[in-house]
């Protein structure tokens, strides 16, 4: 049985710090705002929804306690709507869509909500004190590496210069600003208001359209303070040709952390009549895998896996959203797979708009689906790499 995307919406991305425009909004309220917006856009019977799969990375405090189910209750969905919250690091939101699609494909359910959320301003990254990064013995044994250091290792392995990384980052900013100013991102964005209906944010907050290669050159590398860490010996053992690791990633060519949420409606073909909504895309395949725990290349490996699964190749794909987990990761993907850069992250990415961790997967689906419809193109590929080597990729086809 096939799985279809009936809707994909998201909040704007707010700066993931206490001064960010969404910092006053609890994660459950971000999800609730999207659920209410879904009700306003489509009048289908919400009792048709059987489950809600939510991606969230740091599941403590405001984001703890199976947020998916509690958000469904909070937003007033029928009590029959169940909920589960999952964590595959940065790929969590994309995996939520994949799990929802799989449930539909095997016939377990007919309509499933999926999405993700992260409020980094309220629940900082690593504040769950997971053993991988907080327990010294576990960290040493598993070779924990700060994600930015992983990107620096990629740059060293591939020979990317600081200027090449900065040039990519500037292009991301230009693309995002152009897309924002021309309304390419607007149709999926749900504005967020406070309890008095005062507008808090209706556009992605982090875009820096005035960035130049020269201005970025003045920024200090972010990860030099970590060195390579206790995994240094393991990294050089894994990559014996690796030379000196220079720290080249900084705030300008790294993804800014963001607050935000996304929501995707998944159903089978028969759901269209019950929902009284036309499907927007068919999910052709989804795959997750893992690669080196010292690099951020799991998304690239997942791309190959999902292409094999669907008997497609990169030439069959019209648009690609490859999450900008640092400039080096995207440049390596483009270089290794010999991909035309003009079809990768055409409207910018996490470097320019921010990375909402668990919320990002659904955001990328909304972005690529809007762009496929706007340009009347056929197929899109969404991929995300995460910590520990994990990665997920999904292919969809516009209807």
Sine and cosine of phi, psi and omega as CSV:
sin_phi,cos_phi,sin_psi,cos_psi,sin_omega,cos_omega
0.00,0.00,0.68,-0.74,-0.03,-1.00
-1.00,0.09,0.45,-0.89,0.07,-1.00
-0.91,-0.41,0.66,-0.75,-0.06,-1.00
-0.82,-0.57,0.47,-0.88,0.12,-0.99
-0.99,-0.13,0.86,-0.50,0.00,-1.00
-0.99,-0.11,-0.44,0.90,0.03,-1.00
-0.32,-0.95,0.48,-0.88,0.07,-1.00
-0.54,-0.84,0.90,-0.44,-0.02,-1.00
-0.73,-0.69,0.24,-0.97,-0.02,-1.00
-0.41,-0.91,0.26,-0.96,0.18,-0.98
-0.99,0.11,0.25,-0.97,0.24,-0.97
-0.91,0.41,0.35,-0.94,0.10,-0.99
-1.00,0.01,0.85,-0.53,0.08,-1.00
-0.99,-0.15,0.45,-0.89,0.04,-1.00
-0.86,0.51,0.77,-0.64,-0.08,-1.00
-0.99,0.15,0.86,0.52,0.03,-1.00
-0.52,-0.86,0.20,-0.98,-0.13,-0.99
-0.88,0.47,-0.39,0.92,0.04,-1.00
-1.00,0.00,0.01,1.00,0.00,-1.00
-0.93,0.38,0.44,-0.90,-0.10,-1.00
-0.92,0.38,-0.33,0.94,-0.01,-1.00
-0.96,-0.29,0.12,0.99,-0.07,-1.00
-0.89,0.45,-0.43,0.90,-0.02,-1.00
-0.99,0.12,-0.09,1.00,-0.09,-1.00
-0.98,-0.20,0.84,-0.55,0.03,-1.00
-0.92,0.38,0.51,-0.86,0.02,-1.00
-0.81,0.59,-0.64,0.77,0.00,-1.00
-0.89,0.45,-0.51,0.86,0.04,-1.00
-0.96,0.27,-0.55,0.84,0.08,-1.00
-0.89,0.45,-0.70,0.71,0.02,-1.00
-0.91,0.42,-0.69,0.72,-0.01,-1.00
-0.87,0.50,-0.64,0.77,0.03,-1.00
-0.86,0.50,-0.64,0.77,0.02,-1.00
-0.94,0.33,-0.63,0.78,0.03,-1.00
-0.90,0.44,-0.64,0.76,0.05,-1.00
-0.93,0.37,-0.61,0.79,0.05,-1.00
-0.89,0.45,-0.60,0.80,0.06,-1.00
-0.88,0.47,-0.66,0.75,0.04,-1.00
-0.90,0.44,-0.61,0.79,0.00,-1.00
-0.94,0.33,-0.58,0.82,-0.02,-1.00
-0.97,0.22,-0.56,0.83,-0.12,-0.99
-0.70,-0.72,0.73,-0.69,-0.12,-0.99
-0.99,-0.15,0.33,0.94,-0.04,-1.00
-0.92,0.38,0.35,-0.94,-0.01,-1.00
-0.92,0.38,0.90,-0.43,-0.06,-1.00
-0.93,0.37,-0.24,0.97,0.07,-1.00
-0.93,0.36,-0.22,0.98,0.06,-1.00
-0.94,0.33,-0.38,0.92,-0.01,-1.00
-0.96,0.29,0.80,-0.59,-0.07,-1.00
-0.97,-0.25,-0.42,0.91,-0.01,-1.00
-0.43,-0.90,0.32,-0.95,0.02,-1.00
-0.71,-0.70,0.91,-0.41,-0.01,-1.00
-0.96,-0.29,0.87,-0.49,-0.12,-0.99
-0.86,-0.51,0.73,-0.68,0.10,-0.99
-1.00,-0.05,0.73,-0.68,0.05,-1.00
-0.42,-0.91,0.76,-0.65,-0.12,-0.99
-1.00,0.09,-0.76,0.65,-0.10,-1.00
-0.97,-0.25,1.00,-0.03,-0.17,-0.99
-1.00,-0.09,0.92,0.40,0.10,-0.99
-0.68,-0.73,0.23,-0.97,0.05,-1.00
0.78,0.63,-0.83,-0.55,-0.05,-1.00
-0.88,0.48,-0.28,0.96,-0.05,-1.00
-0.93,-0.37,0.19,0.98,0.01,-1.00
-1.00,-0.04,0.04,-1.00,0.14,-0.99
0.96,0.28,0.69,0.72,0.01,-1.00
0.74,0.67,0.94,0.34,-0.11,-0.99
-0.85,0.53,-0.51,0.86,-0.02,-1.00
-0.86,0.52,-0.78,0.63,-0.04,-1.00
-0.93,0.38,-0.67,0.74,-0.04,-1.00
-0.93,0.37,-0.57,0.82,0.06,-1.00
-0.91,0.42,-0.59,0.80,0.04,-1.00
-0.89,0.45,-0.67,0.74,0.05,-1.00
-0.92,0.40,-0.71,0.70,-0.05,-1.00
-0.85,0.52,-0.62,0.79,-0.04,-1.00
-1.00,0.10,-0.04,1.00,0.06,-1.00
1.00,0.10,0.35,0.94,0.07,-1.00
-0.94,0.33,0.37,-0.93,-0.01,-1.00
-0.84,0.54,0.49,-0.87,-0.06,-1.00
-0.91,0.42,-0.30,0.95,0.01,-1.00
-0.97,0.26,-0.20,0.98,0.03,-1.00
-0.98,0.21,0.91,-0.42,0.01,-1.00
-1.00,0.08,-0.12,-0.99,-0.02,-1.00
-0.22,-0.98,0.58,-0.82,0.05,-1.00
-0.58,-0.81,0.64,-0.77,-0.01,-1.00
-0.92,-0.40,0.77,-0.64,-0.11,-0.99
-0.84,-0.54,0.35,-0.94,-0.02,-1.00
-0.68,-0.74,0.93,-0.36,0.23,-0.97
-0.83,-0.56,0.76,0.65,-0.04,-1.00
0.79,0.61,-0.68,-0.73,-0.12,-0.99
-0.89,0.46,-0.37,0.93,-0.02,-1.00
-1.00,0.06,0.10,1.00,-0.13,-0.99
-0.82,0.57,-0.74,0.67,-0.04,-1.00
-0.91,0.41,-0.61,0.79,0.03,-1.00
-0.94,0.35,-0.61,0.79,0.06,-1.00
-0.92,0.39,-0.54,0.84,0.06,-1.00
-0.87,0.49,-0.68,0.74,0.05,-1.00
-0.90,0.43,-0.66,0.75,0.02,-1.00
-0.89,0.45,-0.67,0.74,0.02,-1.00
-0.91,0.41,-0.66,0.75,0.05,-1.00
-0.87,0.49,-0.70,0.72,0.00,-1.00
-0.90,0.44,-0.66,0.76,-0.01,-1.00
-0.89,0.45,-0.65,0.76,0.02,-1.00
-0.88,0.48,-0.62,0.78,0.03,-1.00
-0.95,0.32,-0.67,0.74,-0.06,-1.00
-0.89,0.46,-0.60,0.80,-0.02,-1.00
-1.00,0.04,-0.02,1.00,0.08,-1.00
1.00,0.06,0.18,0.98,0.03,-1.00
-0.92,0.38,-0.61,0.79,0.00,-1.00
-0.60,-0.80,0.34,-0.94,-0.01,-1.00
-0.99,-0.17,-0.59,0.81,-0.01,-1.00
-0.70,-0.71,0.82,-0.57,-0.01,-1.00
-0.72,-0.70,0.72,-0.70,0.14,-0.99
-1.00,0.06,0.56,-0.83,0.07,-1.00
-0.62,-0.78,0.28,-0.96,0.04,-1.00
0.29,-0.96,-0.42,-0.91,-0.02,-1.00
-0.20,-0.98,0.24,-0.97,0.00,-1.00
-0.44,-0.90,0.48,-0.88,0.17,-0.99
-0.37,-0.93,0.75,-0.66,0.12,-0.99
-0.87,-0.50,1.00,0.08,-0.08,-1.00
-0.91,0.41,-0.46,0.89,0.01,-1.00
-0.92,0.40,-0.49,0.87,-0.04,-1.00
-0.98,-0.18,-0.56,0.83,-0.01,-1.00
-0.79,-0.61,1.00,0.04,-0.11,-0.99
-0.87,0.49,0.50,-0.86,0.08,-1.00
-0.84,0.54,0.67,-0.74,-0.02,-1.00
0.97,0.23,0.01,1.00,-0.03,-1.00
-0.96,0.28,-0.13,0.99,0.10,-0.99
-0.98,0.18,-0.13,0.99,0.06,-1.00
0.82,0.57,0.70,0.72,0.04,-1.00
-0.87,0.50,0.52,-0.85,-0.08,-1.00
-0.86,0.51,-0.55,0.84,-0.06,-1.00
-0.83,0.55,-0.63,0.77,-0.07,-1.00
-0.91,-0.41,-0.24,0.97,-0.07,-1.00
-0.96,-0.28,-0.35,0.94,0.01,-1.00
-0.99,-0.14,0.91,-0.42,-0.11,-0.99
-0.84,0.54,-0.69,0.72,-0.04,-1.00
-0.92,0.40,-0.70,0.72,0.02,-1.00
-0.91,0.41,-0.70,0.71,0.00,-1.00
-0.84,0.54,-0.69,0.73,-0.02,-1.00
-0.94,0.35,-0.70,0.72,-0.05,-1.00
-0.92,0.40,-0.59,0.81,-0.04,-1.00
-1.00,-0.02,-0.11,0.99,0.03,-1.00
0.94,0.33,0.71,0.70,0.01,-1.00
-0.86,0.52,0.72,-0.70,0.04,-1.00
-0.76,-0.65,0.74,-0.67,0.14,-0.99
-0.83,0.56,0.68,-0.73,-0.09,-1.00
-0.85,0.53,-0.60,0.80,0.04,-1.00
-0.91,0.40,-0.55,0.84,0.07,-1.00
-0.92,0.38,-0.62,0.78,0.08,-1.00
-0.84,0.54,-0.67,0.74,0.03,-1.00
-0.91,0.42,-0.61,0.79,0.06,-1.00
-0.90,0.43,-0.60,0.80,0.05,-1.00
-0.90,0.43,-0.67,0.74,0.06,-1.00
-0.86,0.51,-0.71,0.70,0.00,-1.00
-0.86,0.50,-0.64,0.77,0.01,-1.00
-0.93,0.38,-0.68,0.74,0.01,-1.00
-0.89,0.45,-0.63,0.77,-0.08,-1.00
-1.00,-0.03,-0.18,0.98,0.00,-1.00
0.97,0.24,0.43,0.90,0.02,-1.00
-0.96,0.28,0.65,-0.76,0.04,-1.00
-1.00,-0.01,0.29,-0.96,0.08,-1.00
-0.85,0.53,-0.64,0.76,-0.03,-1.00
-0.90,0.43,-0.66,0.76,0.02,-1.00
-0.88,0.47,-0.67,0.74,0.02,-1.00
-0.90,0.44,-0.67,0.74,0.00,-1.00
-0.93,0.37,-0.60,0.80,0.03,-1.00
-0.89,0.46,-0.65,0.76,0.04,-1.00
-0.89,0.46,-0.69,0.72,-0.04,-1.00
-0.88,0.47,-0.66,0.75,0.01,-1.00
-0.90,0.44,-0.65,0.76,0.03,-1.00
-0.90,0.44,-0.62,0.79,0.06,-1.00
-0.87,0.49,-0.69,0.73,0.02,-1.00
-0.89,0.46,-0.68,0.73,-0.02,-1.00
-0.90,0.44,-0.69,0.72,-0.01,-1.00
-0.90,0.43,-0.68,0.74,-0.01,-1.00
-0.91,0.41,-0.68,0.73,0.00,-1.00
-0.90,0.44,-0.65,0.76,0.01,-1.00
-0.91,0.42,-0.70,0.72,0.01,-1.00
-0.89,0.45,-0.69,0.72,0.02,-1.00
-0.88,0.48,-0.75,0.66,-0.09,-1.00
-0.93,0.37,-0.39,0.92,0.00,-1.00
-0.98,-0.22,0.18,0.98,0.11,-0.99
0.97,0.23,0.25,0.97,-0.04,-1.00
-0.93,0.36,-0.40,0.91,-0.07,-1.00
-0.98,-0.18,-0.14,0.99,-0.23,-0.97
-0.95,0.32,-0.58,0.82,-0.18,-0.98
-0.91,0.41,-0.44,0.90,-0.01,-1.00
-1.00,-0.08,-0.22,0.98,-0.09,-1.00
-1.00,0.10,0.79,-0.61,0.06,-1.00
-0.98,-0.20,0.91,-0.42,0.01,-1.00
-0.87,0.50,0.53,-0.85,-0.01,-1.00
-0.93,-0.37,0.76,-0.66,-0.02,-1.00
-0.89,-0.46,0.35,-0.94,0.12,-0.99
-1.00,0.08,-0.05,-1.00,-0.08,-1.00
-0.91,0.42,-0.30,0.95,0.04,-1.00
-0.99,-0.14,0.21,0.98,0.00,-1.00
0.91,0.41,0.43,0.90,0.16,-0.99
-1.00,0.09,0.75,-0.67,-0.04,-1.00
-0.92,0.40,0.79,-0.61,0.07,-1.00
-0.99,-0.11,-0.69,0.73,-0.06,-1.00
-0.27,-0.96,0.72,-0.70,0.06,-1.00
-0.75,-0.66,0.05,1.00,0.05,-1.00
-0.64,-0.77,0.41,-0.91,0.06,-1.00
-0.86,0.50,0.76,-0.65,-0.22,-0.97
-1.00,0.06,-0.34,0.94,-0.24,-0.97
-0.99,-0.11,-0.04,1.00,-0.06,-1.00
-0.90,0.44,0.77,-0.64,-0.01,-1.00
-0.87,-0.50,0.98,0.18,-0.12,-0.99
-0.92,0.39,-0.27,0.96,-0.01,-1.00
-1.00,0.03,0.09,1.00,0.01,-1.00
-0.90,0.44,0.65,-0.76,0.09,-1.00
-0.73,-0.68,0.29,-0.96,0.06,-1.00
-0.87,0.49,-0.59,0.81,-0.01,-1.00
-0.93,0.37,-0.66,0.75,0.00,-1.00
-0.93,0.36,-0.58,0.81,0.02,-1.00
-0.94,0.34,-0.48,0.88,-0.02,-1.00
-0.89,0.46,-0.35,0.94,-0.03,-1.00
-1.00,0.09,-0.13,0.99,-0.07,-1.00
-0.99,0.12,0.58,-0.81,-0.01,-1.00
-1.00,0.09,0.70,-0.71,0.05,-1.00
-0.80,0.60,0.68,-0.74,-0.12,-0.99
-0.98,0.18,-0.47,0.89,-0.23,-0.97
-0.94,-0.33,0.15,0.99,0.01,-1.00
-0.90,0.44,-0.47,0.88,-0.02,-1.00
-0.93,0.37,-0.36,0.93,0.01,-1.00
-1.00,0.01,-0.23,0.97,-0.15,-0.99
0.88,0.48,-0.61,-0.79,0.12,-0.99
-0.99,-0.17,-0.33,0.95,0.04,-1.00
1.00,0.05,-0.13,-0.99,-0.07,-1.00
-0.95,0.32,-0.15,0.99,0.02,-1.00
-1.00,0.05,0.05,1.00,-0.12,-0.99
-0.81,0.59,-0.75,0.66,-0.02,-1.00
-0.88,0.47,-0.64,0.77,0.01,-1.00
-0.91,0.42,-0.62,0.79,0.00,-1.00
-0.91,0.41,-0.73,0.69,0.00,-1.00
-0.93,0.36,-0.47,0.88,0.09,-1.00
-0.94,0.33,-0.63,0.78,0.00,-1.00
-0.95,0.31,-0.52,0.85,-0.05,-1.00
-0.78,-0.62,0.99,0.17,-0.12,-0.99
-0.90,0.43,-0.34,0.94,0.02,-1.00
-1.00,0.02,-0.03,1.00,-0.04,-1.00
-0.92,0.39,0.77,-0.64,0.07,-1.00
-1.00,0.00,-0.44,-0.90,-0.01,-1.00
-0.91,0.42,0.71,-0.70,0.02,-1.00
-1.00,0.00,0.91,-0.41,0.07,-1.00
-0.99,-0.14,0.55,-0.83,0.02,-1.00
-1.00,-0.04,0.96,-0.29,-0.13,-0.99
-0.92,-0.40,-0.21,0.98,-0.03,-1.00
-1.00,-0.06,0.67,-0.75,-0.10,-1.00
-0.60,-0.80,-0.02,-1.00,-0.06,-1.00
-0.85,0.53,-0.41,0.91,-0.04,-1.00
-0.99,0.14,-0.43,0.90,0.01,-1.00
-0.88,-0.48,0.34,0.94,0.07,-1.00
-0.89,-0.46,0.36,-0.93,0.04,-1.00
-0.97,0.26,0.78,-0.62,0.12,-0.99
-0.96,0.27,0.63,-0.78,0.05,-1.00
-0.97,0.26,0.61,-0.79,-0.13,-0.99
-0.70,-0.71,0.37,-0.93,0.17,-0.99
-0.99,-0.13,0.64,-0.76,0.07,-1.00
0.21,-0.98,0.18,-0.98,-0.02,-1.00
-0.59,-0.81,0.35,-0.94,0.02,-1.00
-0.63,-0.78,0.37,-0.93,-0.04,-1.00
-0.55,-0.83,0.76,-0.65,-0.01,-1.00
-0.76,-0.65,0.72,-0.70,0.04,-1.00
-0.98,-0.18,0.85,-0.52,-0.03,-1.00
-0.91,-0.41,0.70,-0.72,0.05,-1.00
-0.44,-0.90,0.13,-0.99,0.08,-1.00
-1.00,0.01,-0.03,-1.00,-0.07,-1.00
-0.91,0.42,-0.59,0.81,-0.02,-1.00
-0.94,0.35,-0.32,0.95,-0.02,-1.00
-0.91,0.42,-0.42,0.91,-0.07,-1.00
-0.85,0.53,-0.67,0.74,-0.03,-1.00
-0.94,0.35,-0.71,0.71,-0.02,-1.00
-0.91,0.41,-0.65,0.76,-0.01,-1.00
-0.98,0.20,-0.37,0.93,-0.12,-0.99
0.85,0.53,0.62,0.78,0.02,-1.00
-0.71,-0.70,0.69,-0.73,0.05,-1.00
-0.98,0.17,0.68,-0.73,0.06,-1.00
-0.92,0.39,0.55,-0.83,0.00,-1.00
-0.99,-0.11,-0.47,0.88,-0.04,-1.00
-0.37,-0.93,0.41,-0.91,0.09,-1.00
-0.96,-0.29,0.71,-0.71,0.07,-1.00
-0.99,0.11,0.90,-0.44,-0.04,-1.00
-1.00,0.10,-0.52,0.85,-0.01,-1.00
-0.09,-1.00,0.40,-0.91,0.08,-1.00
-0.53,-0.85,0.65,-0.76,-0.05,-1.00
-0.60,-0.80,0.58,-0.81,0.20,-0.98
-0.80,-0.60,0.48,-0.88,-0.02,-1.00
-0.37,-0.93,-0.18,-0.98,0.06,-1.00
-0.56,-0.83,0.47,-0.88,0.01,-1.00
-0.80,-0.60,-0.42,-0.91,-0.03,-1.00
-0.83,0.55,0.74,-0.67,0.03,-1.00
-0.94,0.34,-0.16,0.99,-0.03,-1.00
-1.00,-0.09,-0.12,0.99,-0.04,-1.00
-0.83,-0.55,0.17,-0.99,0.09,-1.00
-0.93,-0.35,0.91,0.41,-0.07,-1.00
-0.84,-0.54,0.17,0.99,0.01,-1.00
-0.88,0.47,-0.58,0.82,0.03,-1.00
-0.90,0.44,-0.61,0.79,0.03,-1.00
-0.91,0.42,-0.68,0.73,0.05,-1.00
-0.90,0.44,-0.61,0.79,0.01,-1.00
-0.92,0.39,-0.55,0.83,0.07,-1.00
-0.86,0.51,-0.72,0.69,0.00,-1.00
-0.89,0.45,-0.63,0.78,-0.02,-1.00
-0.91,0.41,-0.69,0.72,-0.04,-1.00
-0.96,0.28,-0.50,0.87,0.08,-1.00
-0.92,0.39,-0.67,0.74,0.07,-1.00
-0.89,0.45,-0.65,0.76,-0.02,-1.00
-0.87,0.49,-0.58,0.82,-0.09,-1.00
-0.97,-0.23,0.07,1.00,-0.03,-1.00
0.83,0.55,0.64,0.77,0.05,-1.00
-0.88,-0.48,0.18,-0.98,0.14,-0.99
-0.71,-0.70,0.08,-1.00,-0.08,-1.00
-0.88,0.48,-0.43,0.90,0.03,-1.00
-0.94,0.34,-0.33,0.94,0.03,-1.00
-1.00,0.08,-0.09,1.00,-0.05,-1.00
-0.98,-0.20,0.78,-0.63,-0.06,-1.00
-1.00,0.04,-0.62,0.79,-0.02,-1.00
-0.68,-0.73,0.58,-0.82,0.00,-1.00
-0.77,-0.64,0.77,-0.63,0.20,-0.98
-0.95,-0.30,0.98,-0.18,0.01,-1.00
-0.95,-0.31,0.94,-0.33,-0.18,-0.98
-0.79,0.61,0.76,-0.65,-0.07,-1.00
-0.98,0.19,0.93,0.36,0.10,-1.00
-0.99,0.15,0.94,0.35,-0.04,-1.00
0.99,0.11,0.53,-0.85,-0.10,-1.00
-0.88,0.48,-0.64,0.77,-0.08,-1.00
-0.88,0.47,-0.56,0.83,-0.04,-1.00
-0.92,0.40,-0.63,0.77,-0.01,-1.00
-0.96,0.29,-0.66,0.75,0.01,-1.00
-0.88,0.47,-0.63,0.78,0.03,-1.00
-0.90,0.43,-0.70,0.71,0.01,-1.00
-0.85,0.53,-0.75,0.66,-0.01,-1.00
-0.89,0.46,-0.68,0.73,-0.04,-1.00
-0.93,0.36,-0.74,0.67,-0.05,-1.00
-0.90,0.44,-0.67,0.74,-0.10,-0.99
-1.00,-0.07,0.04,1.00,0.04,-1.00
0.80,0.60,0.80,0.60,-0.06,-1.00
-0.99,-0.17,0.61,-0.80,0.09,-1.00
-0.92,0.40,0.90,-0.44,-0.04,-1.00
-0.86,0.51,-0.37,0.93,-0.06,-1.00
-0.95,0.31,-0.17,0.99,0.03,-1.00
-0.93,-0.37,0.18,0.98,0.01,-1.00
-0.95,-0.31,0.84,-0.54,0.04,-1.00
0.78,0.63,0.82,0.58,-0.14,-0.99
-0.91,0.41,-0.38,0.92,0.01,-1.00
-0.92,-0.39,0.50,0.87,-0.02,-1.00
1.00,0.10,-0.11,-0.99,-0.04,-1.00
-0.33,-0.94,-0.46,-0.89,-0.11,-0.99
-0.92,0.39,-0.45,0.89,0.05,-1.00
-0.90,0.44,-0.62,0.78,-0.04,-1.00
-1.00,-0.07,-0.56,0.83,-0.11,-0.99
-0.95,-0.31,-0.29,0.96,0.02,-1.00
0.97,-0.26,0.43,-0.90,-0.03,-1.00
-0.91,-0.42,0.92,-0.40,-0.01,-1.00
-1.00,-0.07,0.47,0.88,0.07,-1.00
0.74,0.67,-0.95,-0.31,-0.04,-1.00
-0.87,0.49,-0.42,0.91,-0.01,-1.00
-0.99,0.14,-0.25,0.97,-0.19,-0.98
-0.94,0.35,-0.62,0.78,-0.06,-1.00
-0.83,0.56,-0.77,0.64,0.03,-1.00
-0.91,0.41,-0.55,0.84,0.05,-1.00
-0.88,0.47,-0.68,0.73,0.00,-1.00
-0.92,0.40,-0.58,0.81,0.06,-1.00
-0.90,0.43,-0.70,0.72,0.03,-1.00
-0.87,0.49,-0.69,0.73,-0.04,-1.00
-0.90,0.43,-0.73,0.69,-0.06,-1.00
-0.95,0.31,-0.56,0.83,0.02,-1.00
-0.92,0.39,-0.68,0.73,0.07,-1.00
-0.86,0.51,-0.67,0.74,-0.05,-1.00
-0.95,0.30,-0.60,0.80,0.09,-1.00
-0.87,0.48,-0.65,0.76,0.01,-1.00
-0.94,0.34,-0.67,0.75,-0.03,-1.00
-0.89,0.45,-0.65,0.76,-0.07,-1.00
-0.99,-0.12,-0.01,1.00,-0.01,-1.00
0.84,0.55,0.66,0.75,0.08,-1.00
-0.99,-0.13,0.13,-0.99,-0.25,-0.97
-0.98,-0.19,-0.85,0.52,-0.18,-0.98
-0.88,-0.48,0.58,-0.82,0.05,-1.00
-0.75,-0.66,0.51,-0.86,0.03,-1.00
-0.84,-0.54,0.78,-0.63,0.04,-1.00
-0.88,-0.47,0.75,-0.66,-0.02,-1.00
-0.60,-0.80,0.57,-0.82,0.01,-1.00
-0.66,-0.75,0.70,-0.71,0.14,-0.99
-0.98,-0.21,0.56,-0.83,0.01,-1.00
-0.72,-0.70,0.07,-1.00,-0.01,-1.00
-0.87,0.49,0.43,-0.90,0.01,-1.00
0.97,0.26,0.03,1.00,0.02,-1.00
0.99,-0.14,-0.05,1.00,-0.08,-1.00
-0.94,0.35,0.40,-0.92,0.05,-1.00
-0.32,-0.95,0.50,-0.86,0.01,-1.00
-0.68,-0.74,0.59,-0.81,0.03,-1.00
-0.63,-0.78,0.57,-0.82,-0.04,-1.00
-0.68,-0.73,0.67,-0.75,0.09,-1.00
-0.91,-0.41,0.75,-0.66,0.07,-1.00
-0.80,-0.60,0.39,-0.92,-0.01,-1.00
-0.80,-0.60,0.83,-0.56,-0.03,-1.00
-0.91,0.42,0.61,-0.79,0.08,-1.00
-0.97,-0.23,0.00,0.00,0.00,0.00
